[in-house]
């Protein structure tokens, strides 16, 4: 990594700007050591050089971004505060609606759709001074943890272009890893903020439901699908969260805690903190190298002064809960569309909608009852522990031409989501969870560690992630194609 200079000097390379932390970029823009426009131009150069190799940013709006960056510089020149994200380039996942900017949802059906409103997360990023430059790639309707679609094609892992970047916030993770963005937004139902973060050596937070208000959407009360922040460091994730969290009347489950509560220092003494260490979340199949890499980091928590014990919460019924609630939501969201545009939908989306059509009221009721019971078991388990630590993903990044893994270590899967149990088991507990870099395979592929907190303890999760990150430094490694 480049060293940050103590006094203003001319930048020696585009990469030097692009791989500064978001917090450092903001500090320097505010100090007027360089302008928001200079920061933007550096990122646009990086996008021009690297994006054709990875296909992460699928809609780019340089002129609009330049106007926004100039507005930030003008505000600073007048002595005004442009916001906590002043001048930071950002791109939005192509599931988030953007006013006047094409939003395809990764579907040929919406290839030319231009919304007339911004999603709340987009609205708040702009209000906080971030400079919107476009959209990042996602699988069709965000379905599946592998980023490819018929509109834009596949997004490739920058550490190995033959591998997947994960998903569904795959374009966002790759753009961050390559220095094309300092921050990015994403969403997470079954692991879509955590899986690509793990596969691309960046940080992704699945916040508590309602932490970041989610609007517009088909089901305002659905708690399993959330939107949230991604960045290269936990501190930068917290900075972004400080700008996008907080209540909004359009999102009825939004939490009342203001975003500013996440602007505090993440430094914390973890001596005596109790860690539940779960190598496989109760027997899930893991590729041997994933287990080896994650288990190798257990000693970091000992060194931080934590009390680490082998323990796993009772996650029974998680498969049924997630399968039913996901299918119910897929039918609710896309059932009517299936009736008229079936031929334009990929097979896994069709299957998932039809699974929703088959559900009976008692089946949905049983899943909700079991979800409540699982929440209470998790709550009681976490009364004894401050954090649960486990692998993010059960496999290493796989071939980009493979839609999804069909087995792990001989355990075969019945559908396209079962290989992501290590993420969606945590989803149904209602707990916040962070994916933080924790090492690399012998082939140089990233692996993440999942830090899970108590109910609504998003800040504690960020503090623990920050401590782990500072102790290990895996986040500093970047893909060769990104430059030096």
URKA-V882383 format. One record per pair of residues at least 6 apart in sequence whose ideal C-beta (glycine too) atoms are under 7 Angstrom apart, sorted by sequence separation. I is the first residue (numbers start at 1). J is the second residue. D is the distance in Angstrom with one decimal. If there is no record, write none. Layout:
BEGIN
i:I j:J d:D
i:I j:J d:D
END
This chain:
BEGIN
i:11 j:17 d:5.5
i:28 j:34 d:5.9
i:51 j:57 d:5.3
i:76 j:82 d:6.4
i:92 j:98 d:5.7
i:97 j:103 d:5.1
i:104 j:110 d:4.9
i:126 j:132 d:6.0
i:148 j:154 d:3.8
i:157 j:163 d:4.1
i:175 j:181 d:4.4
i:186 j:192 d:6.3
i:187 j:193 d:6.9
i:188 j:194 d:6.5
i:197 j:203 d:5.8
i:231 j:237 d:4.7
i:248 j:254 d:5.2
i:280 j:286 d:5.4
i:302 j:308 d:5.9
i:406 j:412 d:6.4
i:407 j:413 d:6.3
i:413 j:419 d:5.5
i:440 j:446 d:5.9
i:441 j:447 d:6.6
i:454 j:460 d:6.9
i:469 j:475 d:5.7
i:29 j:36 d:5.3
i:75 j:82 d:4.4
i:103 j:110 d:6.9
i:104 j:111 d:5.6
i:125 j:132 d:6.9
i:139 j:146 d:6.3
i:147 j:154 d:6.6
i:157 j:164 d:6.0
i:166 j:173 d:6.8
i:186 j:193 d:4.7
i:197 j:204 d:3.1
i:230 j:237 d:6.9
i:247 j:254 d:4.6
i:301 j:308 d:5.1
i:338 j:345 d:6.6
i:398 j:405 d:5.9
i:406 j:413 d:5.7
i:417 j:424 d:7.0
i:426 j:433 d:4.9
i:440 j:447 d:6.7
i:453 j:460 d:5.0
i:139 j:147 d:5.4
i:147 j:155 d:4.3
i:157 j:165 d:4.6
i:165 j:173 d:5.8
i:176 j:184 d:5.6
i:196 j:204 d:6.8
i:229 j:237 d:4.8
i:247 j:255 d:6.6
i:342 j:350 d:6.5
i:439 j:447 d:5.2
i:453 j:461 d:3.9
i:94 j:103 d:6.2
i:104 j:113 d:6.5
i:138 j:147 d:6.2
i:139 j:148 d:6.1
i:140 j:149 d:4.8
i:156 j:165 d:6.5
i:165 j:174 d:4.8
i:175 j:184 d:5.9
i:231 j:240 d:6.1
i:247 j:256 d:5.1
i:437 j:446 d:6.3
i:438 j:447 d:5.8
i:29 j:39 d:6.3
i:47 j:57 d:5.9
i:72 j:82 d:4.6
i:94 j:104 d:5.6
i:95 j:105 d:5.7
i:102 j:112 d:6.9
i:103 j:113 d:5.8
i:137 j:147 d:5.4
i:139 j:149 d:5.7
i:155 j:165 d:5.1
i:194 j:204 d:5.1
i:298 j:308 d:6.3
i:395 j:405 d:5.6
i:438 j:448 d:5.9
i:451 j:461 d:5.5
i:94 j:105 d:6.6
i:102 j:113 d:6.6
i:193 j:204 d:3.9
i:229 j:240 d:3.9
i:408 j:419 d:6.5
i:437 j:448 d:6.0
i:438 j:449 d:3.8
i:94 j:106 d:6.0
i:102 j:114 d:5.5
i:103 j:115 d:5.4
i:172 j:184 d:3.7
i:193 j:205 d:6.5
i:194 j:206 d:5.7
i:214 j:226 d:6.5
i:229 j:241 d:5.1
i:246 j:258 d:4.8
i:279 j:291 d:6.1
i:338 j:350 d:6.6
i:404 j:416 d:4.6
i:436 j:448 d:6.2
i:47 j:60 d:6.6
i:101 j:114 d:6.9
i:172 j:185 d:6.9
i:193 j:206 d:5.1
i:214 j:227 d:5.0
i:246 j:259 d:4.3
i:395 j:408 d:6.0
i:403 j:416 d:6.8
i:435 j:448 d:4.2
i:436 j:449 d:5.6
i:451 j:464 d:5.2
i:2 j:16 d:4.7
i:25 j:39 d:5.9
i:72 j:86 d:5.5
i:100 j:114 d:6.4
i:172 j:186 d:4.9
i:209 j:223 d:4.0
i:212 j:226 d:6.8
i:245 j:259 d:3.8
i:394 j:408 d:5.6
i:405 j:419 d:4.4
i:451 j:465 d:5.4
i:72 j:87 d:4.6
i:137 j:152 d:5.4
i:155 j:170 d:4.8
i:212 j:227 d:5.1
i:229 j:244 d:6.6
i:244 j:259 d:6.5
i:334 j:349 d:7.0
i:338 j:353 d:5.1
i:404 j:419 d:6.1
i:435 j:450 d:5.8
i:436 j:451 d:6.4
i:4 j:20 d:6.7
i:99 j:115 d:6.0
i:155 j:171 d:5.1
i:158 j:174 d:5.7
i:212 j:228 d:5.4
i:243 j:259 d:6.0
i:279 j:295 d:5.9
i:2 j:19 d:6.2
i:98 j:115 d:6.3
i:99 j:116 d:6.1
i:169 j:186 d:3.0
i:209 j:226 d:5.6
i:242 j:259 d:4.8
i:245 j:262 d:6.1
i:433 j:450 d:5.6
i:434 j:451 d:4.7
i:1 j:19 d:6.5
i:44 j:62 d:5.6
i:69 j:87 d:6.2
i:97 j:115 d:4.0
i:99 j:117 d:5.5
i:137 j:155 d:4.6
i:146 j:164 d:5.0
i:147 j:165 d:5.7
i:169 j:187 d:6.5
i:186 j:204 d:6.6
i:188 j:206 d:4.4
i:241 j:259 d:6.7
i:242 j:260 d:6.0
i:335 j:353 d:5.8
i:433 j:451 d:6.9
i:99 j:118 d:4.6
i:147 j:166 d:7.0
i:155 j:174 d:5.5
i:158 j:177 d:5.1
i:207 j:226 d:5.8
i:334 j:353 d:5.3
i:433 j:452 d:4.7
i:4 j:24 d:6.0
i:97 j:117 d:6.1
i:98 j:118 d:5.9
i:146 j:166 d:6.8
i:147 j:167 d:4.0
i:158 j:178 d:5.2
i:206 j:226 d:6.2
i:242 j:262 d:4.2
i:97 j:118 d:6.7
i:145 j:166 d:5.3
i:146 j:167 d:5.2
i:147 j:168 d:6.5
i:207 j:228 d:4.5
i:241 j:262 d:4.5
i:242 j:263 d:4.1
i:277 j:298 d:5.9
i:335 j:356 d:6.7
i:431 j:452 d:5.1
i:432 j:453 d:5.0
i:17 j:39 d:6.0
i:97 j:119 d:5.0
i:145 j:167 d:4.6
i:206 j:228 d:6.2
i:330 j:352 d:4.4
i:331 j:353 d:5.3
i:335 j:357 d:6.6
i:431 j:453 d:6.0
i:11 j:34 d:6.8
i:96 j:119 d:4.4
i:144 j:167 d:6.1
i:145 j:168 d:6.5
i:147 j:170 d:2.9
i:169 j:192 d:5.0
i:173 j:196 d:3.6
i:177 j:200 d:4.3
i:205 j:228 d:5.2
i:330 j:353 d:4.9
i:431 j:454 d:7.0
i:18 j:42 d:5.6
i:65 j:89 d:6.8
i:98 j:122 d:5.6
i:144 j:168 d:6.6
i:147 j:171 d:6.1
i:168 j:192 d:4.0
i:169 j:193 d:5.5
i:173 j:197 d:5.6
i:177 j:201 d:5.9
i:205 j:229 d:5.7
i:238 j:262 d:5.0
i:395 j:419 d:6.7
i:426 j:450 d:6.8
i:431 j:455 d:6.2
i:8 j:33 d:4.3
i:17 j:42 d:4.0
i:18 j:43 d:5.8
i:40 j:65 d:5.7
i:96 j:121 d:6.1
i:167 j:192 d:6.2
i:177 j:202 d:5.5
i:327 j:352 d:5.9
i:331 j:356 d:2.7
i:394 j:419 d:6.4
i:430 j:455 d:6.1
i:432 j:457 d:6.5
i:40 j:66 d:6.5
i:96 j:122 d:5.5
i:142 j:168 d:4.1
i:170 j:196 d:4.6
i:173 j:199 d:6.9
i:174 j:200 d:5.8
i:176 j:202 d:4.6
i:204 j:230 d:4.7
i:275 j:301 d:5.1
i:326 j:352 d:6.8
i:330 j:356 d:5.0
i:331 j:357 d:5.5
i:426 j:452 d:5.6
i:432 j:458 d:4.4
i:169 j:196 d:5.2
i:173 j:200 d:4.0
i:203 j:230 d:6.6
i:434 j:461 d:4.9
i:14 j:42 d:4.7
i:18 j:46 d:4.8
i:139 j:167 d:5.1
i:167 j:195 d:6.6
i:202 j:230 d:6.1
i:203 j:231 d:5.7
i:238 j:266 d:6.0
i:327 j:355 d:3.9
i:328 j:356 d:5.3
i:394 j:422 d:5.1
i:433 j:461 d:7.0
i:434 j:462 d:6.7
i:37 j:66 d:6.6
i:40 j:69 d:4.3
i:138 j:167 d:6.7
i:139 j:168 d:5.1
i:166 j:195 d:4.2
i:167 j:196 d:5.8
i:173 j:202 d:5.4
i:202 j:231 d:6.8
i:203 j:232 d:6.6
i:327 j:356 d:4.0
i:393 j:422 d:6.2
i:432 j:461 d:5.0
i:436 j:465 d:4.5
i:92 j:122 d:5.4
i:138 j:168 d:5.0
i:166 j:196 d:3.7
i:202 j:232 d:5.3
i:203 j:233 d:6.2
i:223 j:253 d:6.4
i:282 j:312 d:4.5
i:392 j:422 d:6.5
i:14 j:45 d:4.9
i:138 j:169 d:6.9
i:165 j:196 d:5.6
i:173 j:204 d:7.0
i:203 j:234 d:5.4
i:220 j:251 d:6.5
i:221 j:252 d:6.2
i:235 j:266 d:6.0
i:275 j:306 d:4.8
i:277 j:308 d:5.2
i:281 j:312 d:6.0
i:328 j:359 d:5.9
i:391 j:422 d:5.5
i:392 j:423 d:6.6
i:434 j:465 d:4.5
i:14 j:46 d:5.6
i:37 j:69 d:4.4
i:103 j:135 d:7.0
i:106 j:138 d:4.8
i:138 j:170 d:6.8
i:166 j:198 d:6.8
i:205 j:237 d:5.2
i:212 j:244 d:5.0
i:220 j:252 d:5.2
i:221 j:253 d:5.9
i:234 j:266 d:6.5
i:275 j:307 d:6.8
i:277 j:309 d:6.6
i:327 j:359 d:6.2
i:390 j:422 d:6.6
i:436 j:468 d:5.8
i:36 j:69 d:4.2
i:37 j:70 d:5.9
i:106 j:139 d:5.5
i:107 j:140 d:5.1
i:137 j:170 d:6.2
i:138 j:171 d:6.3
i:166 j:199 d:3.7
i:197 j:230 d:6.2
i:212 j:245 d:5.5
i:215 j:248 d:6.9
i:272 j:305 d:6.6
i:273 j:306 d:4.7
i:274 j:307 d:5.1
i:275 j:308 d:4.5
i:276 j:309 d:6.3
i:277 j:310 d:5.6
i:278 j:311 d:6.7
i:282 j:315 d:5.8
i:436 j:469 d:5.8
i:57 j:91 d:5.6
i:101 j:135 d:6.9
i:106 j:140 d:4.4
i:107 j:141 d:6.1
i:137 j:171 d:3.3
i:165 j:199 d:5.5
i:203 j:237 d:5.2
i:207 j:241 d:7.0
i:211 j:245 d:5.3
i:213 j:247 d:6.8
i:270 j:304 d:4.7
i:271 j:305 d:3.4
i:278 j:312 d:4.2
i:281 j:315 d:6.6
i:438 j:472 d:6.9
i:90 j:125 d:5.5
i:106 j:141 d:6.5
i:136 j:171 d:3.2
i:164 j:199 d:6.9
i:165 j:200 d:5.5
i:169 j:204 d:7.0
i:189 j:224 d:5.7
i:193 j:228 d:5.4
i:213 j:248 d:3.9
i:215 j:250 d:4.3
i:270 j:305 d:5.5
i:272 j:307 d:6.5
i:276 j:311 d:3.9
i:324 j:359 d:6.4
i:439 j:474 d:6.0
i:36 j:72 d:4.0
i:37 j:73 d:5.9
i:58 j:94 d:6.3
i:105 j:141 d:5.4
i:136 j:172 d:4.5
i:189 j:225 d:4.5
i:205 j:241 d:6.9
i:215 j:251 d:4.9
i:270 j:306 d:5.4
i:328 j:364 d:5.7
i:438 j:474 d:6.0
i:36 j:73 d:5.1
i:98 j:135 d:6.9
i:193 j:230 d:6.3
i:213 j:250 d:6.8
i:214 j:251 d:5.7
i:437 j:474 d:3.9
i:35 j:73 d:4.8
i:187 j:225 d:6.6
i:188 j:226 d:5.4
i:213 j:251 d:3.4
i:437 j:475 d:4.9
i:136 j:175 d:5.7
i:187 j:226 d:6.7
i:324 j:363 d:6.0
i:61 j:101 d:6.6
i:85 j:125 d:6.6
i:90 j:130 d:4.4
i:92 j:132 d:6.8
i:111 j:151 d:5.6
i:187 j:227 d:4.7
i:188 j:228 d:6.4
i:324 j:364 d:6.2
i:90 j:131 d:6.8
i:94 j:135 d:4.4
i:210 j:251 d:6.9
i:213 j:254 d:3.9
i:59 j:101 d:6.6
i:87 j:129 d:6.4
i:88 j:130 d:4.9
i:89 j:131 d:5.1
i:90 j:132 d:5.9
i:91 j:133 d:5.3
i:94 j:136 d:6.3
i:107 j:149 d:7.0
i:108 j:150 d:5.1
i:157 j:199 d:6.2
i:158 j:200 d:6.8
i:185 j:227 d:6.5
i:186 j:228 d:6.4
i:325 j:367 d:5.8
i:59 j:102 d:5.7
i:85 j:128 d:4.2
i:86 j:129 d:3.9
i:88 j:131 d:6.6
i:90 j:133 d:7.0
i:91 j:134 d:4.9
i:92 j:135 d:5.6
i:93 j:136 d:5.4
i:94 j:137 d:6.4
i:95 j:138 d:5.5
i:106 j:149 d:3.7
i:108 j:151 d:5.9
i:157 j:200 d:6.6
i:210 j:253 d:4.2
i:324 j:367 d:3.8
i:392 j:435 d:4.6
i:32 j:76 d:6.3
i:83 j:127 d:6.4
i:84 j:128 d:5.3
i:85 j:129 d:4.8
i:87 j:131 d:6.2
i:89 j:133 d:5.2
i:91 j:135 d:6.0
i:92 j:136 d:6.9
i:94 j:138 d:4.9
i:107 j:151 d:6.9
i:185 j:229 d:6.6
i:186 j:230 d:5.2
i:209 j:253 d:6.0
i:210 j:254 d:4.7
i:211 j:255 d:5.5
i:83 j:128 d:3.9
i:84 j:129 d:6.9
i:85 j:130 d:4.1
i:91 j:136 d:4.9
i:93 j:138 d:5.5
i:106 j:151 d:6.1
i:142 j:187 d:6.4
i:210 j:255 d:4.5
i:396 j:441 d:5.5
i:30 j:76 d:7.0
i:43 j:89 d:4.6
i:83 j:129 d:3.2
i:145 j:191 d:5.8
i:183 j:229 d:6.7
i:184 j:230 d:4.8
i:321 j:367 d:5.0
i:82 j:129 d:3.8
i:95 j:142 d:5.0
i:104 j:151 d:5.0
i:145 j:192 d:6.6
i:208 j:255 d:6.8
i:320 j:367 d:6.0
i:39 j:87 d:5.5
i:136 j:184 d:6.3
i:183 j:231 d:5.0
i:397 j:445 d:5.1
i:40 j:89 d:5.6
i:182 j:231 d:6.7
i:321 j:370 d:5.4
i:396 j:445 d:5.0
i:36 j:86 d:6.8
i:39 j:89 d:6.9
i:142 j:192 d:6.3
i:145 j:195 d:4.4
i:320 j:370 d:6.4
i:321 j:371 d:4.7
i:36 j:87 d:3.0
i:378 j:429 d:4.3
i:396 j:447 d:7.0
i:183 j:236 d:6.2
i:317 j:370 d:4.2
i:321 j:374 d:6.5
i:378 j:431 d:6.5
i:176 j:230 d:6.0
i:182 j:236 d:6.7
i:374 j:428 d:6.2
i:375 j:429 d:6.5
i:176 j:231 d:6.4
i:374 j:429 d:6.4
i:375 j:430 d:5.4
i:393 j:448 d:7.0
i:30 j:86 d:6.0
i:176 j:232 d:5.6
i:318 j:374 d:6.5
i:392 j:448 d:4.1
i:29 j:86 d:5.5
i:72 j:129 d:5.7
i:173 j:230 d:6.3
i:183 j:240 d:4.8
i:317 j:374 d:5.9
i:371 j:428 d:6.0
i:392 j:449 d:6.6
i:29 j:87 d:4.1
i:172 j:230 d:5.3
i:392 j:450 d:4.3
i:26 j:85 d:6.7
i:72 j:131 d:6.8
i:315 j:374 d:7.0
i:391 j:450 d:6.3
i:26 j:86 d:5.7
i:125 j:185 d:6.8
i:389 j:449 d:6.5
i:390 j:450 d:5.0
i:26 j:87 d:6.9
i:169 j:230 d:6.4
i:389 j:450 d:7.0
i:26 j:88 d:6.2
i:69 j:131 d:4.9
i:389 j:451 d:5.7
i:390 j:452 d:7.0
i:25 j:88 d:6.1
i:68 j:131 d:4.5
i:314 j:377 d:4.8
i:68 j:132 d:6.5
i:121 j:185 d:5.2
i:313 j:377 d:6.3
i:387 j:451 d:5.7
i:388 j:452 d:4.1
i:313 j:378 d:5.2
i:387 j:452 d:6.4
i:22 j:88 d:5.6
i:65 j:131 d:5.2
i:387 j:453 d:5.9
i:65 j:132 d:6.6
i:65 j:133 d:4.3
i:313 j:381 d:4.1
i:348 j:416 d:4.5
i:61 j:133 d:6.0
i:382 j:454 d:4.7
i:60 j:133 d:6.4
i:61 j:134 d:5.0
i:60 j:134 d:4.4
i:311 j:385 d:6.8
i:59 j:134 d:4.4
i:313 j:388 d:6.9
i:59 j:135 d:4.0
i:93 j:169 d:5.6
i:379 j:455 d:6.2
i:57 j:134 d:5.5
i:58 j:135 d:5.7
i:387 j:464 d:5.5
i:58 j:136 d:6.8
i:57 j:136 d:5.8
i:58 j:137 d:4.8
i:93 j:172 d:5.7
i:56 j:136 d:6.0
i:56 j:137 d:6.0
i:55 j:137 d:6.3
i:91 j:175 d:6.2
i:301 j:389 d:7.0
i:96 j:185 d:6.3
i:91 j:181 d:5.7
i:40 j:131 d:5.7
i:90 j:181 d:6.3
i:121 j:212 d:6.0
i:89 j:181 d:5.7
i:93 j:185 d:5.8
i:95 j:187 d:5.9
i:89 j:182 d:6.6
i:90 j:183 d:5.3
i:91 j:184 d:6.0
i:92 j:185 d:5.5
i:93 j:186 d:5.2
i:120 j:213 d:4.9
i:58 j:152 d:4.4
i:88 j:182 d:5.3
i:90 j:184 d:6.2
i:93 j:187 d:6.2
i:120 j:214 d:7.0
i:36 j:131 d:6.5
i:88 j:183 d:5.6
i:120 j:215 d:4.9
i:119 j:215 d:6.7
i:55 j:152 d:6.6
i:119 j:216 d:6.8
i:294 j:391 d:4.8
i:55 j:153 d:5.9
i:55 j:154 d:6.7
i:56 j:155 d:5.3
i:117 j:216 d:6.8
i:55 j:155 d:5.0
i:54 j:155 d:6.2
i:55 j:156 d:6.4
i:224 j:325 d:5.8
i:290 j:391 d:5.8
i:54 j:156 d:4.9
i:322 j:424 d:4.7
i:54 j:158 d:5.4
i:225 j:329 d:7.0
i:290 j:394 d:6.4
i:286 j:391 d:6.3
i:290 j:395 d:6.5
i:322 j:427 d:6.6
i:121 j:227 d:5.0
i:290 j:396 d:6.3
i:322 j:428 d:5.2
i:222 j:329 d:5.8
i:287 j:394 d:6.7
i:289 j:396 d:6.3
i:318 j:425 d:4.5
i:321 j:428 d:4.8
i:53 j:161 d:6.5
i:286 j:394 d:4.9
i:287 j:395 d:5.0
i:276 j:385 d:4.2
i:281 j:390 d:5.2
i:285 j:394 d:6.3
i:287 j:396 d:5.9
i:219 j:329 d:6.4
i:274 j:384 d:6.7
i:275 j:385 d:6.6
i:278 j:388 d:6.3
i:284 j:394 d:5.9
i:315 j:425 d:5.1
i:318 j:428 d:5.2
i:274 j:385 d:4.7
i:275 j:386 d:6.9
i:274 j:386 d:5.2
i:275 j:387 d:5.4
i:276 j:388 d:4.6
i:277 j:389 d:5.5
i:278 j:390 d:4.4
i:58 j:171 d:6.6
i:219 j:332 d:5.8
i:273 j:386 d:4.6
i:57 j:171 d:6.5
i:218 j:332 d:5.6
i:275 j:389 d:5.7
i:56 j:171 d:4.4
i:128 j:243 d:3.6
i:218 j:333 d:4.5
i:56 j:174 d:3.8
i:57 j:175 d:5.7
i:125 j:243 d:6.6
i:56 j:175 d:4.4
i:97 j:216 d:6.6
i:124 j:243 d:6.0
i:125 j:244 d:6.4
i:54 j:174 d:5.1
i:124 j:244 d:4.7
i:287 j:408 d:6.3
i:56 j:178 d:6.9
i:286 j:408 d:7.0
i:57 j:180 d:6.3
i:121 j:244 d:5.4
i:285 j:408 d:4.1
i:54 j:178 d:6.3
i:56 j:180 d:6.6
i:285 j:409 d:4.6
i:285 j:411 d:4.3
i:50 j:178 d:4.8
i:120 j:248 d:5.6
i:51 j:180 d:6.3
i:50 j:180 d:6.2
i:120 j:250 d:6.7
i:120 j:251 d:6.7
i:190 j:322 d:6.9
i:46 j:179 d:5.2
i:47 j:180 d:4.8
i:46 j:180 d:5.2
i:190 j:326 d:6.9
i:43 j:180 d:6.1
i:189 j:326 d:6.7
i:284 j:421 d:5.4
i:43 j:181 d:6.7
i:284 j:422 d:5.8
i:281 j:422 d:5.7
i:297 j:438 d:5.0
i:297 j:439 d:6.7
i:296 j:439 d:6.6
i:281 j:425 d:5.8
i:294 j:438 d:6.1
i:293 j:438 d:6.6
i:293 j:439 d:4.2
i:293 j:441 d:6.8
i:289 j:441 d:5.1
i:297 j:449 d:6.1
i:294 j:447 d:6.5
i:293 j:447 d:4.5
i:84 j:239 d:6.7
i:85 j:240 d:6.9
i:294 j:449 d:5.8
i:25 j:182 d:5.7
i:290 j:447 d:5.9
i:84 j:242 d:5.9
i:85 j:243 d:5.3
i:84 j:243 d:5.1
i:19 j:179 d:4.9
i:22 j:182 d:3.9
i:83 j:243 d:7.0
i:18 j:179 d:3.5
i:22 j:183 d:5.1
i:304 j:467 d:5.6
i:15 j:179 d:6.2
i:304 j:471 d:6.5
i:300 j:468 d:6.0
i:303 j:471 d:6.6
i:300 j:471 d:5.2
i:300 j:472 d:6.1
i:297 j:472 d:6.9
i:84 j:263 d:6.9
i:141 j:334 d:6.6
i:198 j:392 d:3.9
i:199 j:393 d:6.9
i:270 j:464 d:7.0
i:198 j:393 d:4.9
i:268 j:463 d:4.4
i:266 j:462 d:5.6
i:195 j:392 d:6.7
i:262 j:459 d:6.2
i:266 j:463 d:4.9
i:270 j:467 d:5.8
i:194 j:392 d:5.2
i:195 j:393 d:5.5
i:199 j:397 d:4.6
i:261 j:459 d:6.8
i:268 j:467 d:6.7
i:266 j:466 d:3.9
i:234 j:436 d:6.4
i:224 j:427 d:5.7
i:144 j:348 d:6.0
i:224 j:428 d:7.0
i:143 j:348 d:6.0
i:140 j:346 d:5.2
i:143 j:349 d:5.0
i:223 j:430 d:6.9
i:141 j:349 d:5.9
i:22 j:231 d:5.8
i:140 j:349 d:5.9
i:143 j:352 d:6.5
i:21 j:232 d:6.8
i:21 j:233 d:5.4
i:23 j:235 d:5.7
i:23 j:236 d:5.9
i:21 j:235 d:6.7
i:22 j:236 d:4.0
i:21 j:236 d:5.5
i:23 j:239 d:5.6
i:22 j:239 d:5.9
i:209 j:430 d:6.6
i:208 j:432 d:4.9
i:238 j:462 d:4.9
i:195 j:420 d:6.6
i:207 j:432 d:5.6
i:237 j:462 d:6.6
i:206 j:432 d:6.4
i:190 j:417 d:5.8
i:206 j:433 d:4.7
i:109 j:337 d:6.9
i:195 j:423 d:5.9
i:234 j:462 d:5.6
i:191 j:420 d:5.0
i:194 j:423 d:5.4
i:205 j:434 d:5.1
i:190 j:420 d:5.2
i:166 j:397 d:6.8
i:203 j:434 d:6.9
i:204 j:435 d:4.7
i:234 j:465 d:4.1
i:235 j:466 d:6.1
i:109 j:341 d:5.1
i:191 j:423 d:2.7
i:203 j:435 d:6.6
i:234 j:466 d:4.4
i:164 j:397 d:5.5
i:190 j:423 d:5.8
i:191 j:424 d:6.1
i:203 j:436 d:5.5
i:163 j:397 d:4.0
i:164 j:398 d:5.8
i:190 j:424 d:4.0
i:109 j:344 d:5.0
i:163 j:398 d:6.5
i:234 j:469 d:5.3
i:108 j:344 d:5.0
i:163 j:399 d:6.5
i:164 j:400 d:4.9
i:201 j:437 d:4.8
i:233 j:469 d:6.4
i:107 j:344 d:7.0
i:160 j:397 d:6.9
i:162 j:399 d:6.4
i:163 j:400 d:5.8
i:190 j:427 d:6.1
i:198 j:435 d:4.9
i:162 j:400 d:6.2
i:189 j:427 d:6.8
i:197 j:435 d:4.0
i:194 j:433 d:6.3
i:157 j:397 d:5.1
i:194 j:435 d:4.0
i:233 j:475 d:5.7
i:232 j:475 d:5.9
i:156 j:400 d:5.6
i:201 j:446 d:3.7
i:154 j:400 d:5.3
i:200 j:446 d:6.1
i:199 j:446 d:6.2
i:211 j:458 d:5.7
i:198 j:446 d:6.7
i:208 j:456 d:4.7
i:198 j:447 d:6.4
i:198 j:448 d:3.0
i:208 j:458 d:5.6
i:197 j:448 d:5.8
i:207 j:458 d:5.3
i:194 j:450 d:6.4
i:146 j:403 d:6.1
i:146 j:404 d:5.8
i:144 j:404 d:6.1
i:203 j:465 d:6.9
i:144 j:416 d:5.5
i:201 j:474 d:6.8
i:201 j:475 d:6.9
i:145 j:420 d:5.4
i:201 j:477 d:6.4
i:163 j:445 d:6.7
i:160 j:443 d:6.9
i:160 j:444 d:7.0
i:159 j:444 d:5.7
i:160 j:445 d:6.2
i:159 j:445 d:5.7
i:159 j:446 d:6.1
i:177 j:478 d:6.6
i:178 j:479 d:6.5
i:177 j:479 d:6.0
i:178 j:481 d:7.0
i:179 j:482 d:5.1
i:178 j:482 d:4.5
i:159 j:479 d:4.9
i:158 j:479 d:3.8
i:158 j:481 d:5.6
i:158 j:482 d:6.5
i:53 j:481 d:5.7
i:50 j:481 d:6.1
i:50 j:482 d:6.1
i:19 j:478 d:6.6
i:15 j:483 d:4.4
i:15 j:484 d:6.1
i:1 j:476 d:4.6
END
